[in-house]
Amino acid sequence: MQDVTDLAFMRVIAHYGAPDYFVTEFFRVHSQSRPEKHIIRSIDENQTGRPVFAQLIGENIHDLTRTTEELLRHPVAGIDLNLGCPAPKVYKKNVGGGLLREPAKIAEILTALRATVPGLFTVKMRIGFEDTRHFDEILSIVNDNNVDLLSVHGRTVKEMYRSDVHYDWIAHAVSRVRCPVLANGNVTSAVKAADVVATTKAAGVMIGRHAIRNPWIFRQCRERFSGQPISRITLSDVREYIERLFHATKHDGIPERAHVNKMKKYLNFVGQSVDATGAFLHDMRRTETPVELFAACDRHLLAEPAKEFPSEPYPGVIARPNCETPDSASNGCSLENVTA
């Protein structure tokens, strides 16, 4: 996730139960680009015990292969191509989800990257740009290029994060491609993950924003899939998570106010399961200092510290109104584009 899956966040997630593997923020690939140093750090300094895939977003074949060759000199588990980012400022450059309008271009890119990557090569995509007209053709291209793993978000680019997830189209991908398929989109909890796998017959799930809200979700998924009781999380546990995240993301170069604002952007997601009225979100978004921020956390999380933190978000409590409401005019859905 852009602006999220950095080294600090990966370390925090690993403390609570890491996923099977991580995917970096995307490396923006163009004629003038060089792999971003802070993303390289999440590969070179990874001590989570889990492999990390390097994610690329771009459309120029020469630049994609050049960047891939450079990244393969680092301890990456594999290379992942982003064909799903729905942000208008991204797809208007004909990268990410924008490429889903051009199957022939996708075929050229996959052929070039498959020839460049001797190990694992994975692809992340949506079911289409504004409809599913090219979906089967792109799935055939995935097969033709021996992609090792395909992650499918069950919405079109134009649907962003607002519509229901079309799990039937993920199931269709499972039936069409030879590689394993991961289901993505509104995987909100371990119970939901098991339901999605049962519905789609996918090999597993890819979880994004709900891991920000609930960093225990990967551990809980393992418990659910193995038939064990799912760990109960309390509001006190969440308060500890927030403090751990605060210290992990703090560094000398970030002003206090900027750090508080960055924390608010994580807490936009956490707040979806704190209370049904959105009172925590309301108070948290109006803080300006660490003292104010943690005072708001204490009021809402430590008044009843043993109260269970729900595994599902409360209905109607929106984390990213600029991405999840129909009248949005936002140009992006990264963490940095969520208003605090």
C-alpha positions as CSV (number, residue, x, y, z in Angstrom):
1,M,0.0,0.0,0.0
2,Q,1.4,3.4,-1.0
3,D,2.5,5.5,1.9
4,V,1.8,2.5,4.2
5,T,3.9,-0.6,3.6
6,D,7.3,1.0,4.6
7,L,9.9,-0.5,6.8
8,A,8.4,0.8,10.1
9,F,4.9,-0.5,9.3
10,M,6.2,-3.9,8.3
11,R,8.0,-4.2,11.6
12,V,4.9,-3.3,13.5
13,I,2.7,-5.7,11.6
14,A,5.3,-8.5,12.1
15,H,5.1,-7.9,15.9
16,Y,1.4,-8.8,15.9
17,G,1.6,-11.6,13.3
18,A,3.1,-11.1,9.9
19,P,1.5,-12.1,6.6
20,D,3.1,-14.9,4.5
21,Y,4.8,-12.2,2.5
22,F,4.9,-8.4,2.1
23,V,4.7,-6.3,-1.0
24,T,6.5,-2.9,-1.1
25,E,5.0,0.4,-1.9
26,F,5.2,0.7,-5.7
27,F,8.4,1.9,-7.4
28,R,7.4,4.6,-9.8
29,V,9.1,3.7,-13.1
30,H,9.7,6.2,-15.9
31,S,12.6,7.5,-17.9
32,Q,14.1,9.6,-15.1
33,S,13.3,7.2,-12.2
34,R,15.6,5.4,-9.9
35,P,14.3,3.1,-7.2
36,E,13.2,5.2,-4.3
37,K,15.7,4.8,-1.4
38,H,13.1,4.6,1.4
39,I,11.4,1.7,-0.5
40,I,14.8,0.0,-1.0
41,R,15.3,0.2,2.8
42,S,12.1,-1.9,3.3
43,I,13.8,-4.7,1.3
44,D,17.4,-4.4,2.4
45,E,16.6,-3.9,6.1
46,N,13.7,-6.3,6.3
47,Q,14.0,-8.4,9.5
48,T,10.4,-9.5,9.8
49,G,11.2,-13.1,8.9
50,R,8.9,-12.8,5.9
51,P,9.8,-12.3,2.2
52,V,9.3,-9.0,0.4
53,F,8.2,-8.6,-3.2
54,A,9.2,-5.4,-5.0
55,Q,6.2,-3.8,-6.7
56,L,6.5,-1.8,-9.9
57,I,4.2,0.7,-11.6
58,G,5.0,2.0,-15.1
59,E,4.5,1.3,-18.8
60,N,7.8,1.8,-20.6
61,I,9.3,-1.6,-21.2
62,H,12.9,-0.4,-21.3
63,D,12.5,1.4,-18.0
64,L,10.6,-1.5,-16.4
65,T,13.3,-4.0,-17.3
66,R,16.1,-1.6,-16.3
67,T,14.5,-1.1,-12.9
68,T,13.8,-4.8,-12.5
69,E,17.4,-5.7,-13.1
70,E,18.5,-3.2,-10.5
71,L,16.0,-4.5,-7.9
72,L,17.1,-8.1,-8.5
73,R,20.4,-7.1,-7.0
74,H,18.6,-6.7,-3.7
75,P,17.2,-9.5,-1.5
76,V,13.7,-9.4,-3.1
77,A,11.5,-12.5,-3.1
78,G,10.2,-11.6,-6.5
79,I,8.9,-8.8,-8.7
80,D,5.2,-7.7,-8.7
81,L,3.6,-5.6,-11.4
82,N,0.8,-3.3,-10.5
83,L,-2.1,-3.3,-12.9
84,G,-4.7,-2.2,-10.4
85,C,-4.1,1.2,-8.8
86,P,-7.4,3.1,-9.3
87,A,-6.2,6.6,-8.5
88,P,-7.0,9.0,-11.4
89,K,-3.6,10.7,-11.1
90,V,-2.1,7.3,-11.7
91,Y,-4.4,5.8,-14.4
92,K,-4.3,9.0,-16.4
93,K,-0.6,8.3,-17.0
94,N,-1.7,5.0,-18.4
95,V,-0.1,3.0,-15.6
96,G,-1.5,0.9,-12.8
97,G,-5.2,0.3,-13.5
98,G,-5.0,2.5,-16.6
99,L,-3.2,-0.3,-18.5
100,L,-6.3,-2.6,-18.2
101,R,-7.6,-0.7,-21.3
102,E,-4.7,-2.0,-23.4
103,P,-4.3,-5.8,-23.3
104,A,-1.7,-5.7,-26.1
105,K,0.5,-3.3,-24.1
106,I,0.1,-5.6,-21.1
107,A,1.2,-8.5,-23.2
108,E,4.4,-6.7,-24.2
109,I,5.2,-5.7,-20.6
110,L,4.6,-9.2,-19.2
111,T,6.7,-10.8,-21.9
112,A,9.6,-8.5,-21.2
113,L,9.4,-8.8,-17.5
114,R,9.0,-12.6,-17.6
115,A,12.2,-12.7,-19.7
116,T,14.0,-10.5,-17.1
117,V,12.9,-12.2,-13.9
118,P,14.4,-15.6,-13.4
119,G,12.5,-16.2,-10.2
120,L,9.0,-15.3,-9.0
121,F,7.0,-12.9,-11.1
122,T,3.6,-11.8,-9.8
123,V,0.8,-9.6,-11.1
124,K,-1.8,-7.6,-9.2
125,M,-4.9,-6.4,-11.2
126,R,-8.5,-5.3,-11.1
127,I,-11.3,-7.0,-13.1
128,G,-11.2,-4.2,-15.7
129,F,-11.1,-0.4,-16.2
130,E,-14.7,0.6,-16.5
131,D,-16.1,-2.9,-17.3
132,T,-14.8,-6.5,-17.7
133,R,-14.6,-6.5,-21.5
134,H,-10.8,-7.3,-21.5
135,F,-10.7,-9.5,-18.5
136,D,-10.5,-12.9,-20.2
137,E,-8.0,-11.6,-22.7
138,I,-5.7,-10.4,-19.9
139,L,-6.1,-13.7,-18.0
140,S,-4.9,-15.5,-21.2
141,I,-1.9,-13.2,-21.3
142,V,-1.2,-14.1,-17.7
143,N,-1.2,-17.7,-18.7
144,D,0.9,-17.2,-21.8
145,N,3.7,-15.5,-19.7
146,N,3.8,-18.1,-17.0
147,V,3.0,-15.6,-14.2
148,D,3.7,-17.3,-10.8
149,L,0.9,-15.7,-8.8
150,L,-2.1,-13.4,-9.7
151,S,-3.8,-11.2,-7.2
152,V,-7.3,-10.0,-8.3
153,H,-9.2,-7.1,-6.7
154,G,-12.8,-7.7,-7.5
155,R,-13.7,-4.2,-8.6
156,T,-13.1,-2.2,-11.8
157,V,-10.8,0.8,-11.6
158,K,-13.8,3.2,-12.0
159,E,-15.5,1.6,-9.0
160,M,-12.4,2.4,-6.8
161,Y,-13.4,1.2,-3.3
162,R,-17.1,2.2,-3.4
163,S,-19.0,-0.8,-4.9
164,D,-19.6,-4.3,-3.6
165,V,-16.7,-6.6,-4.5
166,H,-17.5,-8.9,-7.4
167,Y,-16.2,-12.1,-6.0
168,D,-17.7,-14.1,-8.9
169,W,-15.2,-12.5,-11.2
170,I,-12.4,-13.5,-8.9
171,A,-13.8,-17.1,-9.0
172,H,-13.8,-16.8,-12.8
173,A,-10.1,-15.9,-12.7
174,V,-9.4,-18.9,-10.5
175,S,-11.0,-21.1,-13.1
176,R,-9.1,-19.6,-16.0
177,V,-5.5,-19.2,-15.0
178,R,-2.9,-21.9,-14.3
179,C,-1.2,-20.0,-11.4
180,P,-2.5,-19.6,-7.9
181,V,-4.9,-16.6,-7.4
182,L,-5.2,-14.4,-4.4
183,A,-8.6,-12.7,-3.7
184,N,-8.5,-9.1,-2.8
185,G,-11.1,-6.5,-1.8
186,N,-13.0,-6.0,1.4
187,V,-11.2,-8.8,3.2
188,T,-12.2,-7.3,6.6
189,S,-11.6,-10.2,9.0
190,A,-10.5,-13.8,9.4
191,V,-14.1,-14.9,9.0
192,K,-14.5,-12.9,5.9
193,A,-11.2,-14.3,4.5
194,A,-12.5,-17.8,5.0
195,D,-15.8,-17.0,3.3
196,V,-14.0,-15.4,0.4
197,V,-11.7,-18.3,-0.1
198,A,-14.7,-20.7,0.1
199,T,-16.7,-18.6,-2.4
200,T,-13.9,-18.0,-5.0
201,K,-11.8,-21.2,-4.5
202,A,-8.8,-18.8,-4.4
203,A,-5.5,-20.0,-3.0
204,G,-5.6,-17.3,-0.4
205,V,-6.3,-13.6,0.2
206,M,-4.4,-10.4,-0.1
207,I,-5.2,-7.9,2.7
208,G,-4.5,-4.2,2.5
209,R,-6.2,-1.4,4.4
210,H,-7.9,-3.7,7.0
211,A,-4.4,-4.6,8.2
212,I,-4.0,-1.0,9.1
213,R,-7.2,-1.2,11.2
214,N,-6.4,-4.6,12.7
215,P,-2.7,-5.7,12.6
216,W,-3.7,-9.0,14.2
217,I,-5.7,-10.0,11.1
218,F,-3.0,-12.2,9.6
219,R,-2.6,-14.1,12.9
220,Q,-6.4,-14.4,13.2
221,C,-6.6,-15.7,9.6
222,R,-4.1,-18.5,10.4
223,E,-6.2,-19.4,13.4
224,R,-9.4,-19.5,11.4
225,F,-8.0,-21.6,8.6
226,S,-6.5,-24.1,11.1
227,G,-9.7,-24.4,13.1
228,Q,-8.3,-22.7,16.2
229,P,-10.2,-20.1,18.3
230,I,-9.7,-16.6,16.9
231,S,-7.7,-14.3,19.2
232,R,-9.8,-11.7,21.0
233,I,-8.5,-8.2,20.8
234,T,-9.4,-5.5,23.3
235,L,-9.4,-1.7,23.2
236,S,-6.4,-1.8,25.5
237,D,-4.5,-3.8,22.9
238,V,-5.4,-1.2,20.3
239,R,-4.0,1.6,22.5
240,E,-0.7,-0.3,22.7
241,Y,-0.7,-0.8,18.9
242,I,-1.1,2.9,18.4
243,E,1.7,3.8,20.7
244,R,4.0,1.2,19.1
245,L,3.1,2.6,15.6
246,F,3.8,6.1,16.8
247,H,7.3,5.3,18.0
248,A,8.1,3.1,15.0
249,T,7.2,5.9,12.5
250,K,8.9,8.7,14.5
251,H,12.2,9.9,13.2
252,D,14.4,13.0,13.6
253,G,13.5,14.5,10.3
254,I,9.8,14.7,10.8
255,P,8.3,17.7,12.7
256,E,5.9,16.9,15.6
257,R,2.8,18.3,13.8
258,A,3.6,16.3,10.6
259,H,4.0,13.1,12.6
260,V,0.7,13.6,14.3
261,N,-0.9,14.2,11.0
262,K,0.6,11.0,9.6
263,M,-0.7,9.1,12.6
264,K,-4.2,10.4,12.0
265,K,-4.1,8.9,8.6
266,Y,-3.5,5.4,10.1
267,L,-6.1,6.1,12.8
268,N,-8.7,6.9,10.2
269,F,-8.7,3.1,9.6
270,V,-8.3,2.0,13.2
271,G,-11.3,4.2,14.2
272,Q,-13.7,2.2,12.1
273,S,-13.8,-0.4,14.9
274,V,-13.5,1.8,17.9
275,D,-17.1,3.0,18.2
276,A,-20.2,2.9,16.1
277,T,-20.8,6.7,16.1
278,G,-17.4,7.7,14.8
279,A,-16.7,9.8,18.0
280,F,-13.1,8.6,18.2
281,L,-12.5,9.6,14.6
282,H,-14.1,13.0,15.3
283,D,-11.9,13.7,18.3
284,M,-8.7,12.2,16.9
285,R,-8.9,14.2,13.7
286,R,-8.9,17.5,15.7
287,T,-5.7,16.9,17.6
288,E,-2.5,18.8,16.8
289,T,0.1,17.5,19.3
290,P,1.1,14.0,20.6
291,V,-0.3,14.9,24.0
292,E,-3.7,15.7,22.5
293,L,-3.6,12.7,20.2
294,F,-2.9,10.2,23.0
295,A,-5.4,12.0,25.3
296,A,-8.1,11.3,22.7
297,C,-6.9,7.7,22.4
298,D,-7.1,7.3,26.2
299,R,-10.6,8.7,26.4
300,H,-11.9,6.3,23.8
301,L,-9.8,3.2,24.3
302,L,-9.0,3.1,28.0
303,A,-12.4,4.0,29.4
304,E,-13.3,0.4,28.9
305,P,-10.0,-1.2,28.2
306,A,-11.2,-4.8,28.3
307,K,-14.0,-4.2,25.8
308,E,-13.6,-6.2,22.6
309,F,-12.2,-4.5,19.5
310,P,-14.6,-5.7,16.8
311,S,-13.1,-7.7,14.0
312,E,-15.4,-6.0,11.5
313,P,-15.7,-2.2,10.9
314,Y,-18.8,-0.6,12.3
315,P,-21.3,0.0,9.4
316,G,-21.2,3.5,8.0
317,V,-17.9,4.5,9.8
318,I,-15.8,5.6,6.8
319,A,-12.0,5.7,6.9
320,R,-11.4,7.4,3.5
321,P,-14.3,9.5,2.5
322,N,-12.4,10.8,-0.5
323,C,-12.1,7.2,-1.9
324,E,-15.2,5.5,-0.5
325,T,-18.1,8.0,-1.1
326,P,-19.7,8.4,-4.6
327,D,-19.3,12.1,-4.8
328,S,-15.6,12.0,-4.5
329,A,-13.4,14.2,-6.6
330,S,-10.1,13.1,-5.2
331,N,-7.2,12.4,-7.4
332,G,-5.8,9.6,-5.3
333,C,-6.3,7.0,-2.5
334,S,-2.9,6.8,-0.9
335,L,-2.5,7.3,2.8
336,E,-1.3,10.8,2.2
337,N,-4.5,11.7,0.4
338,V,-6.8,11.0,3.4
339,T,-7.7,14.3,4.9
340,A,-7.0,14.4,8.6
